Amino acid sequence: MDIERVDFASVPTRDLQRAFAWYRDVLGLAPDRRGNLEVEATNVTLSFWSPEADGEEFVTNVAGLALRVPDVAAARGELEEQGVEFNGETVDTGVCHMAFFTDPDGNTLILHRRYAD
């Protein structure tokens, strides 16, 4: 098998319009050019999915979706100015910085930047 890339990642939500607007307006991700309720994160599309509309249980993604940014502290500051609350302090793992927060549905998001090999 030859996997070329990840085309999209599903983001569970209870409100498609709210999720789309939050990822577009708060995170600044570009709307899908075809007019779908999806946003583009440069290398992958985030596709919003309402599990309950399909008869499935709504469960948040607690594993996290890491969003690479040039500067975690600066990006965190920008989001905090918009009212985003973070779960604890920024973590320095010895190879990267990470700052954890959630979207309006409780899905874990991580501001991330690797600074060492």
Backbone as CSV, one residue per row, in Angstrom:
resi,resn,N_x,N_y,N_z,CA_x,CA_y,CA_z,C_x,C_y,C_z
1,MET,0.842,-1.166,0.000,0.000,0.000,0.000,0.893,1.237,0.000
2,ASP,0.441,2.270,-0.692,1.181,3.515,-0.788,0.272,4.646,-0.322
3,ILE,0.351,5.008,0.960,-0.454,6.103,1.485,0.241,7.395,1.132
4,GLU,-0.447,8.255,0.419,0.145,9.506,-0.035,0.128,10.592,1.032
5,ARG,-0.969,10.684,1.800,-1.097,11.687,2.855,-2.419,11.473,3.578
6,VAL,-2.621,12.196,4.655,-3.919,12.215,5.325,-4.747,13.299,4.657
7,ASP,-5.907,12.938,4.148,-6.742,13.917,3.453,-7.595,14.748,4.405
8,PHE,-8.190,14.101,5.423,-9.003,14.862,6.367,-9.026,14.158,7.715
9,ALA,-9.347,14.936,8.720,-9.551,14.413,10.065,-10.939,14.848,10.503
10,SER,-11.700,13.933,11.063,-13.044,14.252,11.546,-12.975,14.878,12.924
11,VAL,-13.775,15.901,13.122,-13.877,16.569,14.408,-15.324,16.425,14.866
12,PRO,-15.576,15.664,15.935,-16.952,15.478,16.391,-17.516,16.770,16.986
13,THR,-18.770,17.041,16.698,-19.415,18.253,17.198,-20.900,17.999,17.403
14,ARG,-21.492,18.794,18.231,-22.947,18.768,18.407,-23.608,19.875,17.588
15,ASP,-22.806,20.780,17.031,-23.339,21.906,16.272,-22.368,22.231,15.136
16,LEU,-22.689,21.777,13.937,-21.802,21.940,12.786,-21.468,23.402,12.504
17,GLN,-22.476,24.261,12.509,-22.246,25.681,12.205,-21.350,26.340,13.257
18,ARG,-21.608,26.033,14.539,-20.792,26.615,15.609,-19.343,26.170,15.485
19,ALA,-19.128,24.871,15.257,-17.764,24.350,15.128,-17.048,25.001,13.949
20,PHE,-17.719,25.036,12.816,-17.132,25.643,11.620,-16.740,27.092,11.899
21,ALA,-17.640,27.866,12.493,-17.381,29.282,12.762,-16.232,29.442,13.755
22,TRP,-16.161,28.609,14.796,-15.113,28.729,15.805,-13.740,28.433,15.217
23,TYR,-13.626,27.358,14.456,-12.339,27.011,13.848,-11.919,28.060,12.809
24,ARG,-12.888,28.631,12.112,-12.596,29.676,11.131,-12.242,30.989,11.824
25,ASP,-13.071,31.424,12.764,-12.925,32.758,13.349,-11.909,32.820,14.489
26,VAL,-11.881,31.834,15.350,-10.972,31.862,16.500,-9.588,31.347,16.111
27,LEU,-9.543,30.205,15.426,-8.246,29.650,15.043,-7.720,30.235,13.732
28,GLY,-8.593,30.860,12.960,-8.162,31.502,11.720,-7.918,30.545,10.570
29,LEU,-8.543,29.359,10.622,-8.363,28.394,9.530,-9.260,28.755,8.356
30,ALA,-8.755,28.569,7.160,-9.480,28.942,5.942,-10.650,27.996,5.691
31,PRO,-11.799,28.551,5.332,-12.936,27.702,4.963,-12.617,26.885,3.712
32,ASP,-13.194,25.726,3.628,-13.056,24.886,2.443,-13.519,25.667,1.226
33,ARG,-12.750,25.640,0.168,-13.067,26.437,-1.025,-14.295,25.934,-1.784
34,ARG,-14.731,24.712,-1.497,-15.914,24.158,-2.166,-17.210,24.510,-1.433
35,GLY,-17.095,25.200,-0.285,-18.286,25.620,0.439,-18.795,24.600,1.439
36,ASN,-18.032,23.540,1.691,-18.430,22.563,2.705,-18.182,23.151,4.093
37,LEU,-18.801,22.562,5.105,-18.535,22.981,6.478,-17.254,22.310,6.949
38,GLU,-16.157,22.705,6.324,-14.832,22.184,6.637,-13.856,23.351,6.610
39,VAL,-12.724,23.159,7.284,-11.674,24.176,7.243,-10.378,23.510,6.830
40,GLU,-9.495,24.315,6.270,-8.214,23.816,5.789,-7.101,24.208,6.756
41,ALA,-6.302,23.244,7.139,-5.173,23.493,8.036,-3.870,23.256,7.285
42,THR,-3.746,23.820,6.123,-2.594,23.736,5.235,-2.370,22.330,4.697
43,ASN,-2.121,21.368,5.584,-1.792,20.012,5.136,-2.906,19.009,5.347
44,VAL,-4.006,19.413,5.959,-5.115,18.492,6.193,-6.410,19.287,6.339
45,THR,-7.492,18.702,5.898,-8.812,19.297,6.052,-9.415,18.807,7.362
46,LEU,-10.020,19.715,8.116,-10.776,19.320,9.303,-12.243,19.312,8.916
47,SER,-12.834,18.142,9.035,-14.212,17.928,8.619,-15.078,17.742,9.868
48,PHE,-16.083,18.587,10.028,-16.941,18.519,11.210,-18.035,17.484,11.000
49,TRP,-18.246,16.685,12.040,-19.171,15.557,11.965,-20.043,15.538,13.201
50,SER,-21.324,15.406,12.996,-22.281,15.318,14.095,-22.661,13.849,14.282
51,PRO,-21.990,13.143,15.192,-22.274,11.720,15.386,-23.734,11.451,15.731
52,GLU,-24.322,12.308,16.565,-25.701,12.089,16.998,-26.680,12.153,15.827
53,ALA,-26.388,12.959,14.811,-27.252,13.032,13.625,-27.229,11.715,12.860
54,ASP,-26.156,10.942,13.056,-26.033,9.637,12.402,-26.374,8.487,13.348
55,GLY,-26.979,8.811,14.485,-27.372,7.770,15.432,-26.221,7.217,16.261
56,GLU,-25.098,7.938,16.272,-23.926,7.503,17.041,-23.808,8.331,18.311
57,GLU,-23.115,7.805,19.294,-22.878,8.530,20.526,-21.848,9.631,20.291
58,PHE,-22.103,10.807,20.871,-21.138,11.889,20.791,-20.054,11.654,21.836
59,VAL,-18.815,11.591,21.393,-17.667,11.431,22.280,-16.597,12.408,21.803
60,THR,-16.075,13.204,22.729,-15.045,14.163,22.335,-13.728,13.451,22.062
61,ASN,-12.882,14.107,21.288,-11.529,13.619,21.028,-10.639,14.139,22.150
62,VAL,-10.292,13.263,23.081,-9.436,13.683,24.194,-7.964,13.444,23.893
63,ALA,-7.666,12.715,22.829,-6.268,12.448,22.467,-5.585,13.712,21.973
64,GLY,-6.311,14.562,21.327,-5.771,15.843,20.900,-5.360,15.893,19.448
65,LEU,-5.524,17.060,18.898,-5.096,17.378,17.543,-4.041,18.459,17.688
66,ALA,-2.801,18.154,17.294,-1.695,19.096,17.466,-1.635,20.066,16.298
67,LEU,-1.637,21.344,16.627,-1.585,22.415,15.640,-0.208,23.065,15.717
68,ARG,0.613,22.847,14.699,1.961,23.418,14.701,1.888,24.919,14.454
69,VAL,2.535,25.668,15.321,2.589,27.124,15.224,4.052,27.559,15.325
70,PRO,4.383,28.745,14.814,5.770,29.206,14.889,6.234,29.456,16.321
71,ASP,5.319,29.926,17.176,5.666,30.293,18.545,4.470,29.973,19.440
72,VAL,4.615,28.964,20.304,3.506,28.529,21.158,3.068,29.647,22.098
73,ALA,4.013,30.332,22.720,3.661,31.397,23.664,2.875,32.514,22.975
74,ALA,3.304,32.917,21.801,2.615,33.982,21.072,1.217,33.544,20.646
75,ALA,1.103,32.333,20.122,-0.205,31.820,19.694,-1.140,31.676,20.892
76,ARG,-0.593,31.200,22.005,-1.406,31.068,23.217,-1.932,32.436,23.638
77,GLY,-1.063,33.443,23.619,-1.481,34.798,23.970,-2.602,35.305,23.087
78,GLU,-2.505,35.065,21.789,-3.546,35.482,20.855,-4.878,34.829,21.189
79,LEU,-4.845,33.524,21.472,-6.087,32.813,21.791,-6.648,33.244,23.138
80,GLU,-5.781,33.466,24.120,-6.259,33.929,25.429,-6.939,35.285,25.308
81,GLU,-6.439,36.151,24.420,-7.076,37.450,24.186,-8.482,37.286,23.623
82,GLN,-8.746,36.148,22.961,-10.065,35.868,22.403,-10.934,35.079,23.375
83,GLY,-10.437,34.868,24.592,-11.229,34.190,25.610,-11.013,32.693,25.715
84,VAL,-10.082,32.149,24.949,-9.801,30.716,25.033,-9.056,30.441,26.334
85,GLU,-9.531,29.439,27.079,-8.894,29.040,28.325,-8.045,27.800,28.090
86,PHE,-6.859,27.798,28.657,-5.930,26.689,28.499,-5.957,25.787,29.717
87,ASN,-5.646,24.523,29.490,-5.606,23.519,30.550,-4.188,23.465,31.109
88,GLY,-3.890,24.326,32.073,-2.573,24.324,32.680,-1.586,25.190,31.929
89,GLU,-0.346,25.094,32.372,0.742,25.870,31.795,1.253,25.213,30.515
90,THR,1.990,25.956,29.726,2.638,25.400,28.542,3.691,24.397,28.993
91,VAL,3.738,23.264,28.319,4.639,22.171,28.669,5.879,22.223,27.781
92,ASP,7.042,22.060,28.400,8.299,21.923,27.671,8.749,20.482,27.870
93,THR,8.684,19.685,26.798,9.002,18.257,26.909,10.493,17.964,26.765
94,GLY,11.266,18.977,26.451,12.677,18.765,26.147,12.940,18.721,24.656
95,VAL,11.880,18.567,23.871,12.000,18.608,22.409,10.952,19.519,21.773
96,CYS,9.918,19.872,22.554,8.856,20.706,22.002,8.137,21.458,23.115
97,HIS,7.381,22.469,22.703,6.472,23.180,23.596,5.055,22.798,23.196
98,MET,4.194,22.608,24.195,2.800,22.262,23.942,1.911,23.013,24.925
99,ALA,0.795,23.526,24.431,-0.208,24.191,25.257,-1.565,23.591,24.900
100,PHE,-2.267,23.068,25.896,-3.504,22.317,25.690,-4.735,23.174,25.972
101,PHE,-5.746,23.051,25.088,-7.020,23.736,25.265,-8.097,22.912,24.571
102,THR,-9.341,23.335,24.664,-10.421,22.593,24.011,-11.252,23.528,23.146
103,ASP,-11.914,22.922,22.160,-12.859,23.670,21.338,-14.199,23.718,22.083
104,PRO,-15.217,24.379,21.544,-16.498,24.481,22.249,-17.183,23.138,22.531
105,ASP,-16.822,22.082,21.826,-17.399,20.756,22.074,-16.569,19.926,23.043
106,GLY,-15.431,20.450,23.487,-14.589,19.714,24.420,-13.500,18.878,23.780
107,ASN,-13.318,18.987,22.462,-12.237,18.279,21.781,-10.904,18.918,22.149
108,THR,-9.931,18.092,22.490,-8.619,18.605,22.877,-7.839,19.082,21.663
109,LEU,-7.271,20.277,21.789,-6.388,20.843,20.780,-5.080,21.195,21.471
110,ILE,-3.995,21.138,20.715,-2.672,21.380,21.280,-1.912,22.339,20.373
111,LEU,-1.505,23.465,20.930,-0.555,24.304,20.208,0.789,23.616,20.361
112,HIS,1.523,23.449,19.260,2.732,22.623,19.301,3.837,23.231,18.464
113,ARG,5.055,23.124,19.000,6.228,23.505,18.210,7.436,22.699,18.686
114,ARG,7.984,21.909,17.786,9.218,21.169,18.057,10.381,22.131,17.901
115,TYR,11.287,22.157,18.881,12.449,23.034,18.805,13.762,22.264,18.810
116,ALA,13.695,20.949,18.962,14.922,20.142,18.972,14.713,18.894,18.124
117,ASP,15.798,18.321,17.650,15.710,17.081,16.855,15.333,15.900,17.721
